[in-house]
Amino acid sequence: MQFQKFVLNKKAFRDQILKGAATAALLEAIAGEDGVSEDAPSRARTRVYGDLSDEAQNGTLSRKIGGWRL
């Protein structure tokens, strides 16, 4: 049996996957209009800034993060 060695090009992975257009679009779709993408060196990051009274009343932000859509 012959073994193959796989070496991940970390810079290419960061540029194409973590900071790619598809990832940005996915994060924007999940976070909604209150989401803000941030530049992070080794991860895809979006923060949601919005009115927390909505969260206190019905848990909107928690459902977005958990993937629930009600």
Sequence and secondary structure as in RCSB ss.txt:
>XXXX:A:sequence
MQFQKFVLNKKAFRDQILKGAATAALLEAIAGEDGVSEDAPSRARTRVYGDLSDEAQNGTLSRKIGGWRL
>XXXX:A:secstr
         HHHHIIIIITSHHHHHHHHHHHGGGEEEE  SSS EEEE   HHHHHHH HHHHHHHT   
